[in-house]
Amino acid sequence: MEKEVKGYEKLLSNIEEYGLHVVHVLEDDKGPGFTYSIGLFHNYQHPEIIMIGLKKDLAHILINNIGFDLKEGRIYKGGTFYSDILDDYECLMIDVDAKYYDEYVGQAIRFYKNNNFPLLQCVYPTVKGVYPWEDSWPEDIRHLQPILGDIDKENRNIS
């Protein structure tokens, strides 16, 4: 219990000092590892960010970079591709359906005391530029990046 209290104090301290706290959940038999932010909505009225299936260190850096961009006034929107999140690749931000919050962002729910906060999933392609919704997404990594919201394939913007 004492470790849990110290962990939560660290979360609060990071949100106050850096504008966000980054949480990483390890891969297990239920699914791939994932990383998400807490504090972006609190400090910048911007959706929190989740990335699924990336290595911990890379996801941590990318979410911190997104947080830095927000401090500089950038806004990320669902349904939009961004070419400057991951070098040489376009990432699609999608609005996460709240039905996934309990499974993926429990610490954020604890912080906000409800699930009434927005969340964007940053979806990235394979090194060959294939996205999870495409037929050519490799079968052996089909489980690696579940999509937690609707993808409107007709109305996508590039920023």
Secondary structure, 3 states (H helix, E strand, C coil): CHHHHHHHHHHHHHHHHHCCEEEEECCECCECCEEEEECHHHHHCCCEEEEECCCHHHHHHHHHHHHHHHHCCCCCCCCEEEEEEECCEEEEEEECCHHHHHHHCHHHHHHHCCCCCCEEEEECCCCCCCCCCCCCCCHHHCCCCCCCCCCCCCCCEEC
